[in-house]
Amino acid sequence: MKAKQLRDQSIEELRRTEADLLEQLFKLRFQRATGQMENPGKIRQVRRDIARVKTVLLQRLREVE
């Protein structure tokens, strides 16, 4: 997920994207704990995507103020 794609989204879409990524991260952590994880690098990728979403969301909220 690129920051440019995220900047094209509305605040509500960003919040939904963040919620989806947090849910995905939870599922990945559960898979890791049970030994069913196929790609351990996926956790890192999802964490970075969450950080990107939060960064763009914070920028967008600061513009509104």
SVG drawing of the C-alpha trace seen along z (x, -y; Angstrom):
<svg xmlns="http://www.w3.org/2000/svg" viewBox="-16 -24 26 49">
<polyline fill="none" stroke="black" stroke-width="0.4" points="0.0,0.0 1.5,-3.3 1.1,-6.6 -0.1,-8.2 -3.1,-5.8 -3.9,-6.6 -3.9,-10.3 -6.6,-9.8 -8.9,-8.3 -11.3,-10.2 -11.0,-10.3 -13.7,-7.7 -12.1,-5.4 -8.7,-5.7 -10.3,-4.7 -11.9,-1.7 -8.6,-0.8 -6.9,-1.1 -9.5,1.1 -9.1,3.8 -5.3,3.7 -5.5,4.0 -7.8,7.0 -5.4,8.6 -2.5,8.0 -4.4,9.8 -5.1,12.8 -1.4,12.9 -0.3,12.9 -2.7,15.6 -1.4,17.7 2.2,17.1 1.3,18.2 -0.3,21.4 2.5,22.2 0.4,21.9 2.1,18.8 3.3,19.2 5.0,15.8 6.5,14.3 7.4,11.1 3.7,10.3 3.4,9.1 6.1,6.5 4.4,5.3 1.0,4.9 2.6,3.0 4.2,0.6 0.9,0.2 -0.8,-0.7 1.9,-3.3 1.3,-4.8 -2.4,-4.9 -2.0,-6.6 0.4,-9.1 -1.9,-10.1 -4.9,-10.2 -3.1,-12.5 -2.0,-14.8 -5.6,-14.9 -7.0,-15.7 -4.5,-18.5 -5.6,-20.0 -9.2,-20.1 -8.4,-21.9"/>
</svg>
